[in-house]
Amino acid sequence: MVFFFPGQGSQSKGMLAELIADEAVFADTFALASDTLGYDMKALVIDDIDGKLDQTEFTQPALLTA
């Protein structure tokens, strides 16, 4: 299985929500990224409550994690 993200601008609120919920490898990867970066990456990509997903400093790590 392959997932392709063309880069910044392809991010959207809720991206990968089903895969994070259903597949341990996705949940584990987002948990590791959260621990490393010091903020909840899963909440960022699924909920984006603060509207940070479109800010480069958050977009780039989100896409790399994805």
C-alpha positions in Angstrom: 0.0 0.0 0.0 1.3 3.4 -0.9 0.1 6.9 0.2 1.3 9.8 -1.8 1.2 13.4 -0.5 2.3 16.0 -3.1 3.6 18.4 -0.4 2.6 21.5 1.4 -0.9 22.5 0.3 -2.2 18.9 0.3 -2.9 19.0 4.1 -6.4 19.1 5.3 -8.2 18.9 8.6 -9.1 15.3 9.3 -6.5 13.8 7.0 -5.7 10.2 7.9 -8.2 10.1 10.8 -9.5 6.7 9.8 -6.0 5.2 9.3 -4.8 6.6 12.6 -7.9 5.1 14.3 -7.7 1.7 12.5 -4.0 1.0 11.9 -1.5 0.7 14.8 1.4 1.7 12.6 -0.2 5.0 11.9 -1.2 5.6 15.5 2.3 4.7 16.7 4.0 6.9 14.2 1.8 9.9 15.2 2.5 9.2 18.9 6.2 9.1 18.2 6.1 12.4 16.3 4.0 13.9 19.2 6.6 12.8 21.8 9.5 14.1 19.6 7.9 17.5 18.8 6.2 18.2 22.1 2.7 18.7 20.8 -0.2 16.4 19.8 0.3 15.7 16.1 -2.8 13.5 16.0 -4.9 16.4 17.3 -3.3 18.8 14.9 -4.1 16.8 11.7 -7.5 15.5 12.8 -9.0 18.5 14.7 -6.7 21.5 13.9 -8.5 23.5 16.6 -6.0 26.3 16.6 -5.8 26.5 12.8 -2.1 25.7 12.9 -2.1 23.0 10.2 -1.6 25.7 7.5 1.4 27.2 9.2 4.6 25.9 7.6 6.3 25.1 11.0 3.4 22.6 11.7 2.5 21.6 8.1 6.0 20.2 7.2 6.2 17.9 10.3 2.6 16.8 9.7 3.2 15.9 6.1 6.4 14.1 7.0 4.6 12.1 9.7 1.9 11.3 7.3 
